Amino acid sequence: MEATVILPILKKKLAFLSGGKDRRSGLILTIPLCLEQTNMDELSVTLDYLLSIPSEKCKARGFTVIVDGRKSQWNVVKTVVLMLQNVVPAEVSLVCVVKPDEFWDKKVTHFCFWKEKDRLGFEVILVSANKLTRYIEPCQLTEDFGGSLTYDHMDWLNKRLVFEKFTKDSTSLLDELALINNGSDKGNQQEKERSMDLNFLPSVDPETVLQTGHELLSELQQRRFNGSDGGVSWSPMDDELLAQPQVMKLLDSLREQYTRYQEVCRQRSKRTQLEEIQQKVMQVVNWLEGPGSEQLRTQWGIGDSIRASQALQQKHEEIESQHSEWFAVYVELNQQIAALLNAGDEEDLVELKSLQQQLSDVCYRQASQLEFRQNLLQAALEFHGVAQDLSQQLDGLLGMLCVDVAPADGASIQQTLKLLEEKLKSVDVGLQGLREKGQGLLDQISNQASWAYGKDVTIENKENVDHIQGVMEDMQLRKQRCEDMVDVRRLKMLQMVQLFKCEEDAAQAVEWLSELLDALLKTHIRLGDDAQETKVLLEKHRKFVDVAQSTYDYGRQLLQATVVLCQSLRCTSRSSGDTLPRLNRVWKQFTIASEERVHRLEMAIAFHSNAEKILQECPEEPEAINDEEQFDEIEAVGKSLLDRLTVPVVYPDGTEQYFGSPSDMASTAEHIRERMKLVNLKRQQLRHPEATITES
């Protein structure tokens, strides 16, 4: 009988086992009667249930029954006592009827029980509540009878329900687990799987049942089944009532069967997991070797421009994205296989390693092809990028060469020539970079032919190779054409630099000649104090004229070179047109001034030579005294020289220019006059020697 079936009756507390014991260690059965009429059938059911709990050994020690009649009528008490004969005749040792304060008819009651003693089979005594301790220890009596034993009927009932539920669930679970486990140990593998399919899941959760059992056992071991937290309290489900041993036995059996069941589940889970892994591995392998490889087979081109290569890269990224999803599955599968390999089940090691190797080979091969394709497209993009940059550089260089050169001076020409050389050098570097990129790309394409996606790609690669070589050859031809044009432009610009240099040097020659003319007029003014000094000045002047002549000739040669260069360049010089007239004009002025300087120096030499000759002659020479013509000639030369000093140099354009300053000319003229005075004095001395002597 289960408590759940008669739960409403048990809740009425018609009878209970408090856990107390009499002096013979027999259990105390308490029947609390109330004012209301007691249903004997329900009481009988309650007693049957309670008496089914103790063990046979415990029952053999007998029961002490306390019939609490303090709130009931004698007839009811009597009926209950007589009913005990039918319910527990052999187990009852003593029946204590607790009488109320208002006694029943003592004679009737005592005689009645005494009369029926032999027939009942147990002793019945009437006792008041305060005298009950004569037969039972106070610690074994509940508080209703003045004892210290705590008893909570609802707490006992709830725990009894838990115990019975655990017993029922664990027993049922043990049968199911035994059936599952025994079925997994019999027959071949197919029968084992069929048995596990039919009885794989138990009706209740083993973990829940085990947890309930452990909690229940903990309650029993703490002797708190009746809810008492202290003192000496006994429960009808303690060791003597087989509660703990039964729970422990059930728990041990459950743990054993559950361990076997977990192993069965583990084996099934492992087999299921292995089958799932096999299925997923084949899915990954089939996709990578099928649609995945087909996607790569259709992508073999490298594009003919940056935009085309970028479009191919974008398409390849889409392909990589699709592969990434399968590679993620591969990583997950590889981790699962590694976990199973670490578990160390020898029977599955070979199969797992085979799956792992197959999966890794396919994935690594596909990943290598994806990486190769990505590197190839990146190399193609870099190649086209360098080709585009080089093409732009060649366009810029060509545009610069197509523009006519019209520099302002030689410095700008040098700057333009330097820029041209830098651009050509940059083109050389770009072409070298293009060759390196192209050769690297060709090497990659040649490596692709040996294992590219499982097919012969010679035809497709030939198009790529032809395109790469065509781009490099085209850039080489364009670069060669530009180099030829640069050579022509370089020669032209060097001639222009030479032209500007000649013009600048010619202008400089004019400046130098002008400076010589200026020096001639301003500093070459002395005529000498005597004939010897004048001759020295004349010699210096001739050397000075030679320098001016060289300067003039140098300027004429430079101007002739400019004419030749202009004819070669087919252009007109901007400066040589007025430089030649300026050079000729300055040279003409210098020639006129130089000739004037020579005339004056020659006249000065003649004047000083004759004067010195007269002044140095001795008076004893008579032929000298009578030579009046010589004195006249000296005087005429002196006057002519003085007159010439006052006359300016007149240029062909009518302009006039004096030698030196007026003071310089006055000083020179004064020196000549002094010399003329000496000559005149000498002349007079020769004419009148007596007068000269007298005067002296």
Salt bridges, closest charged atoms under 4 A:
ASP22 OD2 - ARG24 NH2 3.38
GLU42 OE1 - LYS12 NZ 2.97
GLU56 OE2 - LYS59 NZ 3.78
ASP68 OD1 - ARG70 NE 2.83
GLU116 OE1 - ARG119 NH2 2.15
GLU137 OE2 - ARG23 NE 3.24
ASP155 OD1 - LYS159 NZ 2.62
GLU164 OE2 - ARG160 NE 3.32
ASP169 OD2 - LYS165 NZ 2.64
ASP185 OD2 - ARG260 NH2 2.62
ASP197 OD1 - ARG268 NH1 2.84
ASP229 OD1 - ARG224 NE 3.14
GLU240 OE1 - LYS21 NZ 1.97
GLU240 OE1 - ARG61 NH2 3.68
ASP252 OD1 - ARG255 NH2 2.60
GLU263 OE2 - ARG266 NH2 2.91
GLU289 OE2 - ARG365 NH2 3.42
GLU294 OE1 - ARG297 NH1 3.33
GLU320 OE2 - HIS316 NE2 3.24
ASP345 OD2 - ARG266 NH1 3.61
ASP345 OD2 - LYS270 NZ 2.84
GLU347 OE2 - LYS270 NZ 3.34
ASP348 OD2 - LYS270 NZ 3.19
ASP348 OD1 - ARG271 NH2 3.64
GLU382 OE1 - LYS437 NZ 3.00
ASP395 OD1 - ARG478 NH2 2.55
ASP404 OD1 - LYS492 NZ 3.28
GLU421 OE2 - ARG490 NE 2.51
ASP428 OD1 - LYS479 NZ 2.70
GLU460 OE2 - LYS455 NZ 3.88
ASP466 OD2 - LYS462 NZ 2.99
GLU483 OE2 - LYS479 NZ 2.26
ASP487 OD1 - ARG490 NH1 2.76
ASP505 OD1 - LYS501 NZ 3.67
GLU511 OE2 - ARG582 NH2 3.34
ASP518 OD1 - LYS522 NZ 3.24
ASP529 OD2 - ARG526 NH2 3.90
ASP529 OD1 - HIS671 NE2 3.65
GLU533 OE2 - ARG526 NH1 2.75
GLU596 OE2 - ARG600 NE 2.88
GLU596 OE2 - ARG644 NE 2.79
GLU628 OE1 - ARG683 NH2 2.51
GLU628 OE1 - ARG687 NH2 2.68
ASP632 OD1 - ARG683 NH2 3.11
GLU635 OE2 - LYS639 NZ 3.29
GLU635 OE1 - ARG683 NH1 3.89
GLU670 OE1 - ARG673 NH1 4.00
